Amino acid sequence: MSGYRLSPIRNKGWLRLGLTGAVGMIPYTAMEHAQGRFSEGAVGLQQAGEFLVGGMCVWLVIGFAMSWVLHGFAVKAHDDEDQEGSRHSSSSSHSPSPGPARPPAVSHGGGSKPH
């Protein structure tokens, strides 16, 4: 049996994943700042802001890119047994072609007869 196999996450699902990841960067950046991963004072806040904006951009780019790449992506999947079965059935069930649709026209005299 043949069918179409779509991507694991539909194209709108990738966009939602990117948006969720971008929003998830806000608490992640806050936790990183609370653990002291950035410098102290204004420089640390600037580093945290750059980390937040960079992370959000990465997530959004991944979401939009995967959504664009997989837009309408489908792969026709065949089973090997089905392909072999269809080959055998098509060759064994081949019937002769029917005759002509109309019988040929017959002329009735009027000309010279061959000798």
C-alpha positions in Angstrom: 0.0 0.0 0.0 1.4 3.4 -0.9 0.7 6.5 1.0 2.2 9.9 1.9 4.3 10.4 5.0 4.4 13.9 6.2 7.1 15.5 8.3 7.1 14.6 12.1 6.0 18.1 13.0 3.8 20.0 10.6 5.1 23.3 9.4 3.0 25.3 11.9 4.3 23.1 14.7 7.9 24.2 14.0 6.8 27.8 14.1 5.1 27.2 17.5 8.2 25.4 18.7 10.4 28.4 17.8 8.0 30.8 19.5 7.9 28.6 22.6 11.7 28.4 22.7 12.0 32.1 22.3 9.6 32.8 25.2 11.4 30.1 27.3 14.6 32.1 27.0 13.2 34.7 29.4 13.1 32.5 32.5 16.3 30.7 31.4 18.2 34.0 31.2 16.8 35.0 34.6 18.1 31.8 36.2 21.5 32.1 34.5 21.8 35.7 35.9 20.7 34.6 39.4 23.4 31.9 39.4 26.0 34.5 38.6 27.0 33.4 35.1 27.3 37.0 34.0 29.4 39.8 35.3 28.3 42.1 38.2 26.6 45.4 37.8 25.5 47.1 34.5 28.0 45.0 32.5 26.3 41.8 33.7 22.8 43.2 32.8 24.1 44.1 29.3 25.5 40.5 28.9 22.2 39.0 30.1 20.3 41.2 27.6 22.6 40.1 24.8 22.2 36.5 25.8 18.4 36.9 25.9 18.1 38.6 22.5 20.6 36.2 20.9 18.8 33.1 22.3 15.4 34.4 21.2 16.7 35.1 17.7 18.2 31.6 17.4 14.9 30.0 18.4 12.9 32.2 16.1 15.2 31.6 13.1 15.1 27.8 13.7 11.3 27.9 14.0 10.8 30.0 10.8 13.4 28.2 8.8 12.1 24.7 9.6 8.6 25.9 8.9 9.7 27.2 5.5 11.9 24.2 4.7 9.2 21.7 5.5 6.3 23.6 3.9 4.5 21.1 1.8 7.2 18.5 2.3 5.8 15.0 1.8 7.5 11.7 0.9 5.6 9.0 -1.0 6.3 5.8 0.9 6.0 2.4 -0.8 6.3 -1.0 0.8 8.6 -3.4 -1.0 6.0 -6.2 -1.0 3.4 -3.9 -2.5 5.7 -2.9 -5.3 6.4 -6.5 -6.2 2.7 -7.4 -5.8 1.7 -4.6 -8.1 4.2 -5.7 -10.8 2.9 -9.2 -10.7 -0.7 -8.2 -10.7 -0.3 -5.7 -13.6 1.5 -8.3 -15.8 -0.8 -11.2 -15.0 -4.0 -9.2 -15.3 -3.1 -7.7 -18.7 -6.0 -8.4 -21.0 -5.9 -8.1 -24.8 -7.0 -4.8 -26.3 -10.5 -4.7 -27.7 -11.1 -4.6 -31.4 -11.8 -1.4 -33.4 -14.7 0.7 -32.2 -16.4 0.7 -35.7 -16.2 -1.9 -38.4 -14.3 -0.8 -41.5 -16.3 0.9 -44.2 -17.3 -1.4 -47.1 -17.7 0.0 -50.6 -20.4 -1.4 -52.8 -19.5 -1.6 -56.5 -19.5 1.3 -58.8 -15.9 1.2 -59.8 -14.0 -1.0 -62.2 -13.4 -4.6 -61.4 -9.9 -6.0 -61.2 -9.0 -8.6 -63.8 
